[in-house]
C-alpha cells in the first residue's frame, strides 16, 4: 500500500511513503529512501521531520543548501 500525497507532510522534499519507507528528494536527480525497521519507528521520524518544516532532517538541510 502506498501513501502517495500524504496531506500531513510539510517538508517540501517529501515525495511519498509506504508502510516502512519514506522517499524524499535527494541531491541532483536522485531520490533518498529512508527505510525503517517498523512502522512505529517510521512514524516517529515522520512526525519529527516530515510533518514539520524547517526540521532537523539531514536530507532537508542538504537540500536547503542546494537551493540557497
C-alpha positions as CSV (number, residue, x, y, z in Angstrom):
1,X,0.0,0.0,0.0
2,X,1.4,3.4,-0.9
3,X,0.6,6.7,0.9
4,X,1.2,9.0,-2.1
5,X,0.5,12.7,-1.4
6,X,0.3,12.4,2.4
7,X,-1.5,15.6,3.3
8,X,0.3,15.9,6.7
9,X,3.8,16.3,5.2
10,X,5.0,19.9,5.3
11,X,8.6,19.3,4.2
12,X,9.0,20.4,0.5
13,X,11.4,17.5,-0.1
14,X,8.9,14.7,0.8
15,X,7.8,12.7,-2.2
16,X,5.9,9.6,-0.9
17,X,5.9,6.8,1.6
18,X,4.9,3.2,2.0
19,X,4.5,1.1,5.1
20,X,8.1,1.2,6.3
21,X,9.7,3.7,3.9
22,X,9.8,7.4,3.2
23,X,11.1,8.7,-0.2
24,X,12.4,12.3,-0.4
25,X,14.2,14.5,-2.9
26,X,17.9,13.9,-2.8
27,X,20.9,15.7,-4.3
28,X,20.9,16.0,-8.0
29,X,18.4,13.9,-9.8
30,X,18.3,11.2,-7.1
31,X,15.7,10.3,-4.6
32,X,16.6,9.2,-1.0
33,X,14.7,6.3,0.6
34,X,14.6,6.2,4.4
35,X,14.0,2.6,5.4
36,X,12.7,1.7,8.9
37,X,12.6,-1.5,10.9
38,X,8.9,-1.0,11.8
39,X,6.0,1.4,11.3
40,X,6.4,2.9,14.8
41,X,10.0,4.0,14.0
42,X,8.9,5.5,10.7
43,X,6.1,7.4,12.3
44,X,8.4,8.9,14.9
45,X,10.7,10.1,12.2
46,X,7.8,11.4,10.1
47,X,6.2,13.4,12.9
48,X,9.5,14.9,13.9
49,X,10.7,15.7,10.4
50,X,8.2,15.3,7.5
51,X,5.3,17.0,9.3
52,X,7.4,20.0,10.3
53,X,9.5,22.4,8.2
54,X,12.1,23.6,8.8
55,X,13.1,20.4,10.6
56,X,16.3,18.5,11.8
57,X,16.4,16.1,8.9
58,X,19.9,15.9,7.3
59,X,18.4,15.4,3.9
60,X,16.2,18.5,4.2
61,X,19.3,20.6,5.4
62,X,21.3,19.4,2.4
63,X,18.5,20.3,0.0
64,X,18.1,23.7,1.7
65,X,21.8,24.4,0.9
66,X,21.3,23.2,-2.7
67,X,18.6,25.9,-3.2
68,X,20.2,28.8,-1.4
